[in-house]
């Protein structure tokens, strides 16, 4: 049984949530069945004076829904049946006629928090490790156990908005301020004592919405005060979602429609909108990538077995620019001592000041104590002396993308660091095997490609060189988890995985511009496709001058290998912008866009430099070009063994450069589109627009076998 039924003193029953053989409690078929059995007993025993729900687990009250079960649902009828059965039990609980208290002694998310909302009173442990909220929208779903109906009736529609639409989670201190819980307790004993005291003092407890005098906090949708919210909420949400996330739209509909009817009708409305999402392509994509595959990566699917878990103790960071400073910050925040080295002390101190600025902001927002801030800063030691790298078990170079410079700092650091330690390059494009040629220990040389800004971006791409050994990979993997980032693993090649595929998005956007497509339309298509930024604006952010440097360096390297790089539209256009028009990007305030205090506007001269074609493509055609080119290049990376897994491909694309999450990542997009249909459409695009859309043999093989990429 998932719920232990205990009748104690004063005829108070404790329902102890305890999923057998699992470290966490989940809302699954077994728990709901146990809840039904418990309610059968509660309803027949008239001597009971109250009920307390709490958990036997150490960290969780009730962590949320069983995603495996949700993912398996293929039809709306099954989704409706499942969610309505759970709701029926929650409704029985809140109309039991006896006071019911949720004693929240661990994290309560999604369906778990919905269980507590069906209780008359909520008391939570004041532990900072506890999270409370509704993350369903991040998986393309909505709270289907009454969350869209009970929470707004409890705290008001406007206050509930961010928790439901944005998937906001809060700690207990914030939860009580927001009205998500009613009281905080200092420990388990205090928690249960407060629960029993509340039951004793409230024998006739009822939910607010079951009382005749109930009024919506802040008003229902018909209230004039709510008019402004409903006038701007849909457009505000759509501006961000671009119509690609039906969960957001369905949550808004539940809030509006459910607020016009009684609670039981509102719950039924919610079930219909939930069932619609449960079988949607968007939800399946999000669950596949951001649940199953992400968890698989974090559990170490790409980590070589047979090596003890590694904990970095002293990390050297070479280069105190924005990237190096960010790496220093995340390392120190994870409790690691950091030596932050640059060419002079002034530059190194500026790098440490980057962390100080971030931490001071957190202190001013009340998110961190001054003592904790000081502790993190004390772990960062700026220096201009290579001698201070003595004892570093990991050194990460984050200097400019220039081969000779990287070689010099590698040699300098290896002479000082722990001989058994590992050396990592933060290069985004230069092959690791080539850089390792300057190392005295190439087997201990690896790539750690952070994304800018390193303190915010969740991904690190680990690149394995030709001579990198498995122990070095295992230690790099452990370090990335230690600093609370997500690691993906790629084998060595030019551009690796993320830079190589990400560049295709920029290149296709610039190719469209070179063909005479309207730059405004290109940017709109990028956003509508689900990318966070249009390809031209993103090129500016990266820097057109840096892009030109990388192209020139690549051409030089290939010529050294006796190879040639075809001149593509991106090379011509970037060269034209940088060399002839001195438009280098956002940092200098001028690129494809002009940058000013009010924001940015497309540079007017673009229309002259890239004359407009009479034939403007439909926006959906442009979207296909921008998205297909990324997925096709990813398949080539799989085919060439640059990528080691489909999970790394999908998570790397979403976390690395913002490939649309609702599409599930570059490979999940192919699977959900249909492999055969994707092959056919790619063939159409190749005929019209050239070799960027040529179909890899691996794709043709998968289509012939009618297999999905796994």
Buried (B, 14 or more C-beta within 10 A) or exposed (E): BBBEBEBEEEBBBBBBBBBEEBEBBBBBBBBBBBBBBBBEEBBEEEEBBBBBBBBBBEBBBBBBBBBEEBBEBEEBEBBBEBBBBBBBBBBBBBEBEBBBBBBBBBBBBBBBBBBBBBBBBBBBBBBEEBBBBBBBBBBBBBBBBBBBBBBBBBBBBBBBBEBBBBBBBBBBBBBBEBBBBBBBBEEEEBBBBBBBEBBEEBEEBBBBBBEEEBEBBBBBBEBEEBEEBBEEBBEEBBEEBBEBBBBBBBBBBBBBBBBEBEBEEBBBBBBBBBBBBBBBBBBBBBBBBBBBBBEBBEEBBBBBEEBEEBEBBBBBBBBBBBBBBBBBBBBBBBBBBBBBBBEEBEBBBBBBBBBBEBBBEBBEEEEBEEEBBEBBBEBBBBBBEBEBBBBBBBBBBBBEBEBEBBBBBBEBBBEBBBEEBBBBBBBBBBBBBBBBBBBEBBBBBBBBBBBBBBBEBEBBBBBBBEBBBBBBBBBBBBBBBBBEBBBBBBBBBBBBBBBBBBBBBBBBBBBBBBBBBBBBBBBBBBBBBBBEBBBBBBBBBBBBBBBBBBBEBBBEBEEEEEEEBEEBBBBEBBBBBBEEBEBBBBBBBBBBBBBEEEEBEBBEEBBEBBEBEEEEBEBEBBBBBBBBBBBBBBBBBBBEEBBBBBBBBBBBBBBBBBBBBBBBBBBBBBBBBBBBEBBEBBBEBBEEBEEBBEBBEBBBEBBEEEEBBE
